[in-house]
Amino acid sequence: MIMMFTYSVLFIQGACTTTPNWGPGFIPSQLDNMNGHYPFSATPGGKSNMLPERYRDYPGGVECFDVYSPPMTTLYSQVWWKPLPPVDLPADIIKKYSGKGMAIVGWEIDQVRRTANGDVSVPISASYNHHYGSTIIGAGVRFRKVVLDGPNDPHLKDTAKHEAGCGKLPWDQPRYIVEGPELSPRGLPTRQGIQSGNGGEYRKTYHGFAPGHAVVVDSPTSIQITPMQIDTWNRDEMNISGPLPPKFVPGPEPRASLAPRDGAMHSGLLECPMTTRLAKVVDTATYVTVSEGMCEEPIATFQECFQAAAVLLGANTVHWNETGKDSSRPAGCSAINAGGTGVGVFFNDVALAAACSAEARCVCPRDPTPFGQARGALLYQPTNQSADVGAGKAAYFDRKCAAWPATNLLDQKNPTCDIRYYRGGQWACNHMWSLLDADQEIPWTDRPLTFHHKYRFWVQPYRAQYHARLSLGESVGSALLVGSPWEYDVPKCAKGIPGCELVDGTWIHTISGSMMGRHVFVTLNNHCHAPTCLSTSVYACSRGTALSDCNSSTGKLVCETRPIYGGTGHPDISGTRFDEPGYIAIPDCMWGSSEYGLEAPPDLDGVPLHVVKRANATDGHYGEMSGGQPWVLLHERAEVLV
C-alpha cells in the first residue's frame, strides 16, 4: 500500500531574493557568537546543514547589541520565579530604529555574574534555568505592572500570550502586561515574545532563523524578562570563578529527591521534589476516620495526609507527624492514639499493611474523585529559619492532564495529572520556596548568588520584500504539547509500569499524543530537560486522518530532535564552558531555502500531528518537559505534494 502525505509548504520571498542594501547607517558587526557554535537537527528531507555558523556571516551582515536583566539573588535550594522590571535597550539602538522596524534574526542568552574583570558565566549545574519568558516592546506601547487575582483575571490572556510559563504562572507575583495597539501605524508588531529553547539547554540551543526570516518589532525600546531559576550551587565544593565548568558536587537534598545518591551528575533540586515544607489542600476531598477494614482509596502522599488530619481532627489535637514504612500499621494516613485526646499522624508508604483499628484509625477520603479530576493547590509552610522567606500557594490543579488523543498521561496514570498523587515538578516550585525539607537548614546563608540574564540580539533593518515575519507559536496556538501542561513524571521503570520498555539493556519511558497542526513552521525546538531527555519525534498524517488514528506508523516524520549531552566529547560543545556532564543542548529543526540545505517550511495548518517523547527511565525524574516550541508564519501558503 502506497501512502500519500499532502501538506503545504511555503515558498518564502526573502530567502530566495537578493539581500537588500541596509542603508548608509548600517555597520555590520564583526563580533563572534557569544556562546560559540550551535548544533542543528536535519529534517528528514533536508541535507547536511549549510547555515552560517556565525550570526555575523548572515547575508548582508547583521548588527548586534547586548542587554542585561536586573539582578537576581538566591541562596542554595531557593527558587527564583518572579518577573523582573523592564529594562531599556541601548540608547543608540532605540535612536537608530525609531520609526522603523527592527528584524531580529537571532539572539543568544547566558547567565552571568558581572565582575570587575568582566562577565563570568554561571554554570547550569550551579543555577538551573527551568524556563524563562521575555517580551520586547516598541514605541506606542508600554509595560504596566499588575497583580493577577487568579485564572479568571481579565489580564491573564495578555500576560500568558507573551510569557512562557510552561503551563503555570506565579500568581502571587506582580506581572507586566503590554498596553497599547498590537500593530504600529506602519502595520508592524509593537511587541514580541522572545523565548523557546527553555530550560537548562537554553544557552547552547540556537535561537534564530534561516536567512530571510525574522521576528519584527517596530521602534524597539525595552525588554522584560521572567526567569525561573533553581539554586543548586554547592558553595564549598564548586568553584564557579575558576575554569568552567567546575566538577558538579551535589549539596544537601530533600528526602524526595530522585537523583542518584552516588555519582550524580545533576542536582535533585532541579526536578522540584515535594518537600516536607509543602502541604496539599485538596478542595474536592472530604475526609473520615475508619476504625476497621481499609480505605477505599488510601491517601497517596504525606503532604495530603498531614493537612487532611489537621483539618479533620483539629491542628491542636495532632502531637506529631511522621512518615515511614511499617507493615504493622495501616497503609496511607492514620491517626495513632498518643494519650488522652491527642493523636500522632503517621503516613505509611507500604503496599501491604495492617487493617485500620481503634488504636490506629485510618484517615480516608470520602467518595474519592476519579483520577485526574481532583482540584486543589500546594501550600508552602515556612519554617522559623531566618533565610526561609517562601510563602503562598502554587498554581491551581484542575484537570491538569488532557484526555487522549492529546496525551496518554491519564491512561498511564502519571502522578503529575492529579494533585493527590503529585510528587514533584514545577507546581512544587514558587518564588523563594526552599527545596529542602523543613528540618534541613538552608546552608551558606552568608554566600548568596547574584547574577543576570544576558541577551545578545542580532538584527537587521526590516525590509518587507526580504524578511518573512514570524510569530511565537505558543502565542498563536501552535505549540505541540503532550505534557500536562508541559510537565510529567518519568517513572523509575520496571516490568509492568505503563510506558516502559527495556531497549538494549536501558529502560526507556515513552509518552505520546496527537493534535491538529496550526500555521507554517519555520523553526521547531522540542523542549525537554536533562538528565532524562532522549528524543522527540513529530509525525504528520494525511489531512482528514482522525487524531486518534494519527501515529508514528500512519504519519510521516517531519522533525526529530535528539539532545547533545555534555561530557560526551561532542564537537559542538566539547571543551567549552557549557560542556557540563549530564546537561544538554537541543538542536532545532529548521526550514528555509534549499541553498542552506533546508526543506521548504511546511504549512501544517489543519494537518494531524503526532508527537512521541522518549526519556531514559533508569532513574525516576519529576517535572520532565514535553512540548514543541515552533516559530511560525501565519500566511502565504502554496499547496504541493510532499
N, C-alpha and C positions, 0 to 999 in steps of 0.2 A: 504494500500500500504506500503510495507517494503522498506525503503530507505537504500542503502548500501553506505558507505563512505569509500573509499580507499585512503590512502596516506602512504607514507613511514615513518617508524620510524628507528632511528639509535640505534643499539646495540653497545655502545661505549666500547672500550677496557679498558680504565682507571678505570671507576667506578666499574668494576667487577673483577679487578685483585688485587693481594697483593700489599700493599703500599711499594714502593721501599725504600732501605736504601739510605738516602740522603748524606752519606759520613761523614768523621770524623770532618769536619769543620762546620757542621750544628748544630746550637744551637737553639732548639725550644723556641719561645717566650712564656713568661708567662703573658704578658700584657693582660688586658681586652680590649674589644672593645672600641674604642674611643668615640663612640656615643651610646653605650648601645645595647639593644636588637632590632632586626629588625623584622617587620611583613612580612608574605608571603601570596600569594593567592594560594589556592589549585586549580589545574586544574581539569576539570570535572571527569576524571578517576583516579585522584590521591587520596591519603589518607591524613590524618592529617599530617602536616609537622614533619619530624623527622631529619631534617638537624641539624648540630651542631649549637647551639645558639651563640657560640663564635668562632671567627676565630681561636683562639689558640687551639680549640678542633678538628680541621680538622685532618683526618687520617694522621699519620706520623708527625704531627706538622707543624708549619709554622714559618718563620722569619718575622719580621716587621721593618719598618723604616718610619720616618716622613719627609715630605718635605713642606716647606712654599713657597708660591708665593712671589714675590716682593710686596711692599705695594701699596694699592690703597687709594686715598684720595678724599672725596666728601663733598659737602655741601648739606644741605637739598634741595630736589627737583632735584638734579643733577643725571644724568645717567653716570655710568662708563661702557664704552664698547670699550675697547682698548686692543689689545694684549699685554701681559706683557712679558718682556725679559725672555729668558730661564734661568733656574737655575740648578746647578749641583745636582745630587743625593749625598747622604752621601759618603764620600771617602771610607769608609770600604765596602760599598755595591758595588761601582764601582770596587774596587780591588777584592772582593770575586767572582763577576760574570764576570770578564774579561775573554773572551774566552769561555763563557758558556751561555746557555740560562737561563733566569730567568722566571719562571712561576708565573704569578700574578693570585692568586686565589680569590682576593677581594681587595677592597680599601674603605676607608671612607673619608668623606670630611666635614669640618666645616669651618666657617668664624670666625676669631678670632682677637682680639686686643692683641698684645704682650706687657705685662706689667712687671714691676719689680716683681710682685707677681705671674707671670705665665700667661698662656693664658686665656683670658676671651672671651667666645663665644659671638658673636654679634647676637642678635635676628633677625629673618627674618622680624619681624614687624618693625625693625629699618633700615635694609638694605636688600631689597628684591632681591634675586637671580632669575632673569628671566630665564636665561640659562647660560651654560658655555661650553667651549670646552678645551681640553688639549691633548697634544701629548707627549709621552715619546719616546726617541730615544736611539740607541746604538752606539757603536764604528763603524767606517766605513761610517757614515753619519753625516751631520751637519745641523744645522738651519742656514738659510740665511734670513736676513731682506730685504723685498721688498715692493714696493708700487704698488698696482694694479691700472690700468687705466680704469677699468670698467669690465662689464660682458664678454667681449671678450678677456680679458687678458689671455695669454697662461699659466700663473701661477695659474689661478683660479682653475683648476681641482685639482692640487696638494694641494692647500690651503683648498678647500672645502672637500677633501677626508677625512681629519683627524680632521676637526674642525667643531663642531656643531654650526651653526648659525641659526638653526631653519628656514632655507629658506632665510636668509638675512645675508649679511656680511657687516661690517662697511667699506665701500670702501675708505673712506678718511683717514683711519688709516694704518700705516705700518703693514705688516704681516710677519709671519715667515714660510717659506717653508722648506721642508726637501730635501736636496740634497744628492744623492748617491744611491746605489743599494737598492732595496726593500728587497732583501734577502742577508744574510751573506754568506760567503764561506761554512758554515755549513748548509745552506738551511733554516735558521730561519729568522723570520721577524726582520728588523732593526728599525722599528717604529710601534707604535700602538696609535690609538685614545683612550683616556681614558675618557669616559663620559657615558651618559644615566642617567635617573632619573633627567633630567634637571628641573630647576625651584625651587621654594621655598621648594618643597618636597625633594630636593636632599640630605639633611642631615640625614633624617630618612628613606630613601629608600635604600634598600640593593643593593650594588654594588659588586656582586660576583657570583659564580657559584657552582653547585653541585660538590662534590669531584670527581676528575678525569678529570675536565675541567679547562682550564686556558687560559689567554692571555699571549703570549710568546714574549719576546724581547731578542735578542742576545746582550750580553755585554752592559747592560744599562748604560747610562751616564748622561742624563739630561731630563728635562721636561719643556714644555712651556704651559702656561695657558692663556686662553682668557675668562674672566668673563663678563657677563652683569649684572650689579647691579643698583638698584634704591634706592636712599637715602630717606627714609620715616621717619626718626627719629625726633620726637618732643623733642628737647633738654630741654625744660622747664618742660615737664610732664612725661618723661620716663627715669628712672634711669637704664642705661644698665650696671652699675657697681655693682648693688646690687643683691639681689636674682633674678634669672632668671626663667621664663620670666617675664618682667615687664608688667603691665597692659597697653594695647595699647591705646594711645590717639592720634587722628589724628592731624596733623599740617595743615597749610594753603593748600588749594586745588584749582585748577582752576575751572572755571565755568562748564567745560565739564565733570568733574568727575561724575561718576555714583555711587560712594559709598554712602550708606545711610547717610543722614545728622544727624541722631540721632542713637546712639548705634552701630556705625560701628565697626566691628572687624578687618577691614583691611583698608589700605590707598588707596584712589582713584588714587594715583600716580602710583601704581604698574601695572595698566592697560594701562599706557602711553596714557592718553587722549590728543586729539588735542587741543592745546592752541592757544592763540592769538599771540604767538611768531612764529607761523608757517603760511606759505603761500603754496598754491598749484599751481604748474606750470604744466598745462595740455597741453602736446605737441600736442595732437590730436585735440585740440579745437581752433576754431577761434570764435570771438565774434562780435555781432552787437548790436546797441541800437534800441529799439522798442518803439514807442510812442502811440500805441493803441493796444487793444487786450491783449494777454498774450504770454509768451514764449511757444514755442512748448514743451520745457523741461526746467523748471527753474533750475538755478544753485542751487546745493543742500547744500553747506556749505559756511560759510563766508570766509574761507581761500581761496577758489577759487574765490569768489565774489570780494574781495578786490584786489587780484592780477590781475584778469581779467579787472576790471575797471581801474586800474592804467596803464595797458598796452594799453587798448583801448582808454582811454580818456587822458592819459598823467598824470604822477605822480604829476606834478606841478599844475594840474587842480583840483585835489582832495583835498578839505579842511579838510574833516573829514571822518572817517569810524565808523559805528555804527551798532550794532545788536539789535534786539528787536522783539516784536510781535505787529503788528499794522494792523488791518483789513482795515484801510483806505488807506493803501499803497499797491503796488503790492507785490505778493509773490516772494520770492527769492531775486535777486540782482537788485537794482535800483539806478539810479543817480538822486539825488534831486537837483533842482536849488538852488544855495547858493549865488546868487547875481553875476552880471557880467558874466564872463565865468566860474566861479568856480562851483563846484558841491560837494555835500556830498554823500557818498555812504552808502546805508542802506541795510543790509541783514535782510529780514523779514522771520522769521521761523513760518509761519502760513499756514494752509491748505486753508482757504477761505479768499480771499483778493481782493482788488480793481484791476481794469484793469490798464495797462500801460497808461501813459499820457505824454503830453509835459512837465508838471511840474515834473513828476516822471517817467523818461524813464527807461524801463527795460533793463538790460544788459543780453543778451541771447546768448547761444551757437548757432552758425550757423551749420545746418546739424549735429545734435548730433550723436556721435558714439554709437553703441549698447552697452547695459550694459555689463560690464566686458572686453571691448576692448579698453578703454581709456588708453593712455600712458602718463606718466609724473612722477614727483617726488615732495616730500615735501621739502620746503626750510625754514631753520631756519633764523629768523630775530633778531639778537642780540639787546638787549636794551643798554642803556648807563650806566647800573648798572656795577660797577667795578667787581663784582663777576660773572657776566654773560660772560662766555668765550666760549659759544657754537657758532658753525658756520657750514655752509655747507648744502649739500643736503643729504636726506636719500636715501636708495636703490630705484632703478627704478621700477615703476609699468609697467608691460607689460603682459597682460593676466595672472594675478596673480592666478586666480582660474581655475583648470582643469574642463573639461566638464564631465557630467555624463557618465559612471557609476563611475568614480574615486571619485567624491564627488557630493553632491546635493546642494552645496552652491550657484552655479549660478542659479539653479532652484528656490531657496529660495530668490534670490536677496540679499544675505548677503552683507552688506556695505563693508566688507573687500575686496571684489572682484574688486572694481572699485575705482580709486583714487578720482573721483568726489563725491563719497558717503562715502568715508573713514572717520571715526570719531575718531579712536584711535586704538592702538595696537603697536607692536614692530616697525613698519615702522615710527612711530612718536617718536621713541627714538633713539638718536645717542649720541656718546660720548660727555659728558659735556653739553648736552642740558638740560635746566631747564624745568621742567614740570609745572611751574606756568605761569599764564597769564602775558602779558607784563607789565601791570600796578601793578603787585604784586612784591614787593621787595623780593629777596632771603634772608630769615632770618638767624640768628645765624651764620653770616659770620666769627665770631671770634671763632667758635667751629666746626672745620672740623672733620670728622670721618676718621681715618686712620686704616686700617685693612688688613688682609691677608687671602687667602685661605690656609687651612692646609690639607694636604693629609696624610693618613696613609696607606701604602701598606702592604699587607700580601702575602708572596711569598714562593716558594719552588724552589729548583734546578730543571730545566726542565728534564724530562725523557720521551723519545718518547714512551716507552712501557706503560706508565701510563697516561700522560697528553694528552687529546684530545684538539688540538689547535683551539681557537675561533677567529673570526673576528667581528669587529664592523659592525652591519647590515647596518647602514647608509652609510658606505664606499663601500658597495658591492651591493647596490640596494635593500636591504631587508626591508627598513622602511615601515611601514603601515600608509600611510599619507592620511588623509581626511581633514586636514586643508588646508590653501591656501597661500603659503605652511606653514603648521603647525598651523597658527593662524586663528581665525574667531571671529565674534561678536556674543555674546549671547544676544538676544534682551530682553527687559522687556516684558514678554509675556502678551498677552491678546487674546481674542477670535478673530480668523481670521488671526492671524500672522502665517506665514508658519513655520512649525516645532514645534509649541507649542501645549501642551496638559495639561489639568488640571487633576492631579492624586492625589486623596485623599487630595484635598484642596491645593496642591502645583503645581505651574506652572513648567512644565518640557519642555526643548527645546532639540530636537534631530536632529543630523546630521548623515549621513551615506555615505558609499562609498565602492566600490569594486576594488580590484587589484589582480594581479597574484602573488602568493607567490614565494619566492626565498629562496633556501637553507634550512638547517636543523636548527630549533630553539632550543636553549638551555636555554635562559633566555629572557623574554619579559617584558619591562617596558612600560606601556601605559601612555604617557606623557600628563598630564593635570595640570591645576593650580587651586589654591584657588582663590576665595571662591565659585566658581560655580560647580566644578567638582563633578559628581555623580557616573559615571561608564563608562567603555569602555569594549565592548564585541567584540570578534573576532570569526568568524564562518568560517569553511572550507566546501566548497562544493565539490561534486564529480568531478573528473577530466573530462574535456570536457564540463562542465557547462559554458554557456556564462556568462561573468561578469555581464551583465545587468540582468541575471536571478538568480544570487547568492545573497541570502539574509538570514535573520535570520530564515526564515521558511524552505528554501531549504538546508541550511547548518547545520553543527554540531558545537556546541560550543566547542572551543579549549582553550580559555582563557578569563577570565573576572576579571577585577580589579575594586575594589571599594576603594576610598581613606579613610584614617582614619583621622578624624578631631581632632585637639587639642581642649582641653576644654570639651571633651565629656566623660572623665573618662576611655578611652580605656586603657587596661593594658599595651600595648606596648609603650605608651608614657606618660601616666598619671604620674604627679609628676616630670617629667624630665625637663631640661632646654628647651626642644623642644615642650613642651605642650602649644603651643600658640593658643588660641581660634581663629578659622577661618582659620587656616593654616593646611596643610595636610602632611601626609606620604602616599606613594603609594606602596602597597605590589606587588612585582614582581610575574609573573608566571614563574615557573622554571620546568625544565625537567632533568631527570638523572636516577640514579639507583633506583630500587624498594626498596632497603634496607633503603632508606631515605623517603619512602612514595611517590615517584615521578613516573610519567609516563615516558616512554622512549621518547627521543627527536624526534619530528615529522619532517619528511622530507616534507616540504611544497613547494618544487620546482615544479612549474607548476600547483599548486593547487589553484583554485579560492578562494579568501578570501573576506569576507565581514566584515566591521568594523562599529559598532554602538556606537556613543558617546552621552551621556546624560548629561545635565547640569541643575542646578537649575536656573530658569529664573524668580524668584520672583522679582529680580532686574536685570537690564541690566549689561553687562560687555564687555569691549573691549578686544581684544587680547587674548582670551582663546586659549589654545593649544589643538591640537588633532592629535596624531600620535603615532604609536607603535615603540619603540626603541629596536630591538632584538640584541642579540649576537648569532652568527650562526657558524655552521660547514659547510665547503664547499665541503665535500667529505664523503665517506663511507656510502652508502645507502643500505638498506635492505627492500624489499617490504613485507608488511604484511597487513592483513585485520584488520581494526580497527572497 
